[in-house]
């Protein structure tokens, strides 16, 4: 690397030397030209030190002749091919520093720059290339110089300079033209800073990549909610591009921008799964929304625009666009499950329309400030459940029996953490397949009767006792329950449906586990839970937000819902009703007429007296309420006082 440092001062001088200041080189006399050709041919056949020395002497003795540049270029290329870059640069410099100008100087500069770039001396390489761009008119050399400059500039992170070179190369009619154009588009699309994009967007010389820069800036401003600037840039894209795919994408965003100014403050959008496996939940939620808005009341000024998501994130995303652009809704409600709810939330945030989802997905409310959620999240339920167990019932030790699916694992982990945080202990945890129907083995694993080898000493002792009682030669079969269950916990947490509870409860009794309380989630808040729990019916605890045994406003809701739908509402319908009524009251009483105004009103909600109790919105957009711990008494679900 020392030779590079030695050349710095020379190169700096060279780079400032312009062609007009040099003297014209003289033609080479025939005898000397013949001698050069002879040495060149010998070098190509069998190079040796004498030939190299003879070529160098030829150049030194005839500095004012064209042959000097030819000999030095030949020597430089010879050493370049041998990867002796130090020696190669030396001979290229003889041409560059010569007081006599030769057309070979452009090739010498290019080769010297390549040699220095091998050593990653980007500064000196670019210095050597600069005069080529200013003075040379040799297209082949210019193209090679621009290729090298683009490579060096990209390495240094100077992407705009790399783009300039690619624009030059793209203008040349060569077989690599499409390759250069593609690279120029990639640089513009993925590598330019915003300042660089502004340079490209404001300069027509960037030709075919300028619309890409305009589009990128338009999207950036759109995402920052600077819609006037976004509209300006995207309109330019449409004007320049005509009917291209890029213009279509720009038009799509422009449509979203224009739709923001069109709002029907009395129309609420609804996206729910109204077909497929989630159909029943979708229709229950819709019933609550319809009842909350009073859509069956002819005097109501509110209306809903409903779209079936078919439980598809892609369909849900398109539904958001339709509701905003065509129906001009002020807010969107839905959906009820993870991936679809997340798709709705992301698009709603992008379009700046408030969205209240009913999904338990932990990713939902971190999407942005236009996204809210009204659901009984796992954290909310577990917090209330553990607090009730430990403070009201004095439970300290717990076991967990959970399905090995997303719901079960999430609840099991949160329950474990919450118990430890409150000074309790987890004495055992056992998973089972979500398709399990025979819970004998999972239960035996939980209470230590499955793996006999872990209690072998105790097993042998009990076997001796049994044999002493019935005789060693008895024909009786050794019982499977010779080892008693280890029940060192006060309660078992089972985050699964009441149907699963109905299969687990009798198997617990069969395995002589009769004393612990059984803890569950709001999935247990069904009419059949008492029957399914069997002998454990008086030892159940679970949480939910709503029962029809509560305050007057809730009773009023239950009565009116039953009158409209000929049945009592459940939690899905209650939460949907509460959410819709909340929107209705905010829009009406607060006279809200904009989506941003509704978003702000929702964000500031604290201790609001909703139909089902006081609610507040926390910092991430979750609607919070006091949850109720539930128990079963005489076959009826009651709130734990």
N, C-alpha and C positions, 0 to 999 in steps of 0.2 A: 504493500500500500504506500510505501515511501515515495515511489515515483509519481503518484498522483499529487501528493503535496508539492512536489518539486515543480509540477506543471501548472499549478494554480495561477501563479503570477503571469506565466507565459500565456495561458489560455485567456485570462482577463484582458490582456493586451490584444490578443488575436481577435476576440469577439468584437472589439471596438474598431477594428481595421475594416474599412469598406473598400470595395473593389476599385473605385476610381483612384485611390491613393497609390495603387501598385503599378509598376511598369509592366508593359506587355512583354510576354515571353517571346523569345526568338525561335524561329523554326529550327529543327534539328538537321544538320548537314547529313547527306546520305551515308557517308562512311561511319559516322557515329551512330546513326539510326540502325545501320546494318549490324554494328557491334552489339547494340542493345537487343536486337531481335535474336542474335545468336546466343547471348547470355540467357535470355528469357527461355528459349527452347531447351537449353541445357538444364536450366533450373527445373523446368517441368518434368524432364526425364529423370535426372538424378541430382538432386540438390546437394551441395557441399559448401564448406566454409569459404573456399576460394571463390566460388561463383558469387556468393553473397557479398564477399568483400569487394569483388570486381564491380558489381552493380552499385554498391555504395560509393566507390571511388568515381565511377562514371558520373554519378549525380553531383558529387562534391566538386569535381573539376569543371562541370558545365552548368553552373547554377542559373544562367540566363537562358538556357535552352529548354525546349519542351521536354527533352529526354530526362531532365533532372526530376520533374514531377512524375513522369512515367516510371522511372526506376524506383523512386521513393514509394510510390503507390504499390508497385509490385512487391517491394520488400515488406511494406506494412501489411499487405494482404497475406503474404507468406507467413509472417509471424502470427497474424490473427488466426489463420487456420490451424496453426500449431498451438493456439491458446496461450501464446507468450504475449499477453496484452501490453505489458510494459514496453517491450521492444517494438511492438506494432505501433503504439502511440508515438514513439520516438520518430519513426519514419513519416507518419502522417503529419506530425508537427513540422517536419522539414518543409513540406509543401505549404502548410497553413502560414508559417512564419516567413516564408520566402518573400523578398521584395518584388518578385516577379509573379504576376497573376497567371495561373493556368486553370483551364476549365476543370482540371482534375481536383481542384481545391474542394469542390462541393462533395465529391466522393470521399476525399480525405477527411473532411469534417464529419461526414456521416459515419465513416468507419471508426474514427477516433472517439466519437460519441458512443458508438456501440461498445467499443473496448472499455471505456470508462464506466458505462452502465453495467457491464458484467461485474464490475467491482462495486456496484451500487453507489457510484458517485453521480447522483442525479443532477446536482447543481452544475458541475462542469459539463456534463453531457448536454444539458439544455443550452448552456452558453455557446457551445460549439455548434449547435443546430440553428441558433437564431439568425445568423447571416444567410443561411440557405433560404429561409422563408422570405428574407428581405430582398435578396439579389438574384437567386437562381431562378431560371425559367425552364429547367429540365424537369419535366413532369414525373419521370420515373424516380429521380432523386428526391423530388419534393414529396412524393407519396411515401417513399421509404422513411423520409425524415418525419413526416406526420405520424406514421405508424409508431415510430420509436417515441416521439413526443407524447402520443396518447398513452402508451404503456407506462412511461415514466410519470406522467401527470396523474394517472389513476393510482399508481403506487404511492405518490405523495399526498393523495387525497384532494388534488386540485382537479375536480371532476369537470369543471366548466372548461378548462383548457383542453382536457381530453376530448370533450364534446366538440370543441371548435375544430380539432384535427379530424374527428370523425365526419363532421359536416363537409369539410374539404374533400376527404376521401370519397364520401358518398356522391359527390358531384361529378366524379370521374367515371367515364364509361368503361368499366372493367368487369371481369368475371366475378370479382369480389364485391361488387356494388351493393348487392342485397345484404351481404354479411356486414358491411360498414353501416348501412342504414339500420339494421337490426341492433347493432351495438350502440348506435347513437340514441335509438329509442329506449334501450335499456338504461343507459346513463341518465336520460331525462326522467324516466319513470321511477327509478329506484335510488339514484345516487346523488342527485343535486339537492343542495340546501334550499331553503325558501328564498334566500337572497339570490342564489343562482337562478332559480326558477323565474324570479321577477326579471332578471336580465334577459333570459331567453324569451319570456312572454312579451317583452316590450320591444324586441328587435326582430324585424322581418327576415333578417339574413339567416336566422335559424330555421327557416323554411318548414320542412315537414315535421320537425319536433316541436315547433312552437305551439300547435294546438294541444300537445300532450302537457306542456308546461302550464298552459292556460287552464286545462282541465284539473291538473293536480292542485293548482292554487284555488280554483273554484271549490273543489272538494274540501280542502283545508279550511277555507273560510266558512263553508257550510257546516262542517263539524264543530267550528267555534261559534256557531250561531250568528255569524256576521253575514246575514243573508243578502244585504245590498251588494257587498263586494262579490259574494259568491255568484249572484245573478249576473253581474257585469262580466266576470271571467267566463262563465259557462255560456252566456249568450254569444260571446266571441267565438267560442268553440263551434257552436252550431252554425254561425255565420261562415266560418272558414271551411268547416268539414262537410257541410251539406248533409248527405244521407249515409254517412259512415257509421260504424258501430260506436265509435267514440262520440259522435254527435247524438246518437240515441241515448247513450248513458248520460250525457250532459242534459238532454231534454228531460230525462226521467227525474233528475234532481231539480231542474227548473220547475217541473210540474209540482213537486213537493213544496218548493219555495212559494209558488203562487197559491197553493192550497192552504198555506198557513194563514193567509189573510181572509179565507172563507171559513167561517165557523158558525154552525148552528148550535147555539148554547143549550138548546133543549133536546138535542139528540145524543144519546149515549150509545157507543159501539159495544157490541158483545161478541166475543170469540170463545166458543165452547165446543167440546167434543160431543156432537149430537148424533153421532153414529159410531159403530165399533164397540169395543169392550168397555169404554168409559161413558157410553151413552147415558146410563142411568144417572151417573153423577152430573153429567152435563145438563140433563133436563131438570134435575132437582135444583141446581144452581140457577138455571134460567127461570124457574118458577119463583125463586126468591127475588130475582131481579125484577121480574114482571110485577110482582106484588109490591115491591118497594117503590117503583115508579108510578104505580097505579095506571098501567097501560090499558087495563080493561075499563077504566073510568073514562067515559067519553068527554068529560070536562077537563081532563088532564092535558096540559100543553106539552108534556114530555113524551118522547117516543124512543124506541130502541131500534137499532139496525143490527140484526143478528146474522152471524156467519158460522157455519159448521167447520171447525178446524180439522175434523176427521182424525184428530190426535196426530196430525202431521205438522212438524215445524215449518216446512216449506209452504204449506197451504196457509198456516197461521200468519206467516210473514207477509204473504200476498194480501191476506185479509186486512192487516193493519193499513197497508197502502190504500186499499179500496175504501175503507171506512174514513180515512183522512181525506183522500182526494175526491172521492165521489159523494160520500155521505156527509162530509164536513163535521164529523163528530167532535164534541168538546173533550171527551174522555173515552177510554176503552176499558172494559172489564173482562177479565179472563187471562189465562185459562186456569185449569185445576191441577195440572201435572207438569213435571220438570221440564223436559226438552221443549215442549210446545210453549209453555209459559215463558221460558227464557227467550225463545225466538220472538215472541210478541213484545217482551220487555225491551229487547235490543232495538227492534224496529221502532217502537214507540219513542224511545229515547232519541233515536236518530231523527225522527220527525217532529219531536217536541210536543208530543201529546201525552197527557197524564194517563198512566196505566195502573190499575189496581188488580193484582193477580191474587189467586187463591191457592197457589202452589206452596209446598213446603220446601222447595229447592233453596239451598243455602246461597246459591249464586244470584238469585233473583234481584234482591234489593241493592246489590253492589253494582248493578248495571248503570245506574245514573240517577239524577235528582228528579226525573219525571216518572220514576218507577216506585210503586208502593205495593204493599202486600197486606191482605187481611186473611190470616190463616193461623191455625194453632200450630205453631212451629214446634219442632222437637225440643228446643231449648226451653220454651215457655212451659210446655207440658211437664217435662222432667223436673224443672225447678219447683213447680207447685206440688208435684207428686212426692218428691223427696222431702220437701219441707213439711208436708202434712204427715208423712210416715214418721219422721224423726221427732217432730215437735208435738204432734197431737197424739200419736200412738206409741211413742218412745222406742221405735225400732232403731237398731244400731247395725245389725248384721243382715246382709242381703245376698241373694243369689240371682243370677240372670240366666234365663232360658229363652233364646231368641232365634228367629229364622235367619238363615244365612243369605239374606238379600239386602238390598240397599237400605230399605226402611229399618229392618231389624238391626243391622250393623250400626247404623247411625244412632238409633235410640240407645242401643246397648253401650256404645262408647260414651255418649253424653251422660247416661245414667251413672255409669262407673265413675266418671270424673266428678259429677255432682255429689255423689255419696262421699267420696274421699274428701272433697272440699268442705263438707259439713261434719267431718270427723267420724264418719261411719266406716264400715269395712265391707268389702266384697269377698264373700267366703267361697264362691264358686261361680263359674260361667260356662255355659254349654250351648253350642249352636246346633241347629238341625236344618235339614233341607226345607226350602219353602214349599216343596211338594209332599212333605212327610205326612203320613196318616197314622202310623203306629209309633207312638212316642216312647215306647218302653226303653229302648237303648239310650236315647239322649237323656232321659230322666235317671236311668241307672248310672250313667257316666257322671251326672251332676252330683249324685249323693254317694258316690264311691262304692257301688256294688257291681259295677261292670268289670273293672280290672281287678280280678281276684288276687293277682300276684302282688299288688300294692298292699294288701292286708293279709298276707299269707299266714303269719303267725296267729292272728286272730281267727282266720278261717279254720286252721288246723285245730285250734282249741275248741271252737264251736262244733266242728265235725266230730271230735272225740266225745263231746257232751251228747250229741245226737245219737252216735253209735252206742254210747253207754245206755241211752234211754231205749233204743229199739234193737240193740244187739248188732254185732258186726256182720252177722250173716243174714240180716233181714233182707227181704226182697223189696222193701220200700225204696223208692227212688230218692236219692239225696235231693232235698229241696233247693230250688234256685235262690230262695231268699234266706239262705242260712246266715248270710251277713246282713245285719240290720242297716238301714240307710243312715248316713251321717247327716242329720238335720241340725246344723249349727247356725241357722239363719232364721230371722224373724219373718222374712217375706221373700217372694220370688217375683222378679220383674219379667213380664212376658209381653214384649211389644209386638203383638200379632192380633188378628181378628178375633171376634167372639166365637166364630166357628172353630178356630184352632183351640181356643180355650175349652170348647165343648169336648174336644178330643184329649186335651192334656189333663183336665181335672180328674176324670175317672182313672187315668193311668197313674196319677199321683197317689190316689187312694189305694190302688192296687199294689203300689210299691211302699205302702205303709207311711206315706207322707201326708199328714192330715192337719197339722197345726199351723203352718205358715199362712200369712195373708198372701193373696195373689194380686199383683199390681199390673195395671194396664194403661193403655192410652185411650184417646177419645173413640177409638174403634170399638170399644166395649159399650159405648152408650147406645145400646139397642134394646128393644123390648124383650128380646130372647136371652139376654145375658144371664138373668137369674136362673132360667131353666138350664142353660148350657153349663153353668158353674156347678150345678149339682150340690154336693155337700159343702162346697166352698162358698155358697151364695152369700153367707153372712161374713165372709172373710175377703171380700173384694174391695179394692180401691182403684179408682181411675180418675181421669180429669177430663173436663170439657168446658165449654164456654156457655152452654145454654141448656136449660131445662124449662119445662112449662110450669114449674113450681115457683118461679121467681116474681119479680116486682110487677106492678100493675101494667107498665108499658109492654112488657114481654107477654103478659097474659092477653093483652089487647091484640098483639101481633098474632099469637097462637089462634085466638078466636076468629080473627078476620081471615087468616090463612086457611083455616079449616072450612070456613064458609065458602071461600073461593075454590078450593081444590078438593074438598071432601075428605081431607086427611090432615093429621097434625104434621107440622114441619119438623125436619131434623136439623142437624148442625149445618150442613151445606146450605140449606135454604135460609136458615136464620142468619148466617154470616153474609150471604148474598143480599138478603133483604136489608140488613143493617148498612152494608156498603152503599147500596143504591140509594137508600133513604138519606144517607149522609151526603152524597153528591147532590141529590135533589135539593136538600135544605141549604147547602152552601151556595149553589147556583142561584136559588130563589132569594134567600134571605140576605146573602152578601152581595147580590146583584153582580155576580161574576159573569163576564162575557168573553174572557180570553183563556186560552189553555195555560199560559204562563201564570195568569192570576189564580186559576184553580190549583195549579201546582203549588204556588206559594201558600194558599189557604190550607191545603192539605198538610204541608210541611210544618205549619205553625200550630196544628191541632193539639190542644192539651186539655185533658179532663173534660172532654166534650160529652154531653149527655145524649148518647145514642139510644136507639130503641131497646138495646139489650144491656145497657150499663155504660159507665164512664169509659171512654177510650182516649188514647193519646197516640201520637205518631212519634217514634223515636228518631234518632239521628240518621239511621239508614233507611227509613221509610216503612218500617214495620208498624202496623196498627196494633197497639198493645191494650190489654184489658185484664182485669183480675180474673184468673181462671178459677173454676170451682172443682174441688175434690168431690168425687161422687162415691156413694156406697149403695148397696142394695139392702133394703129392710122390708121384710114381709112381702117380698116379690116386687117392690116398687123401688125405682131409682130415686134416691134423695141426695141432697147436698149435705156434705159433712159440715156441720156448724162449727 
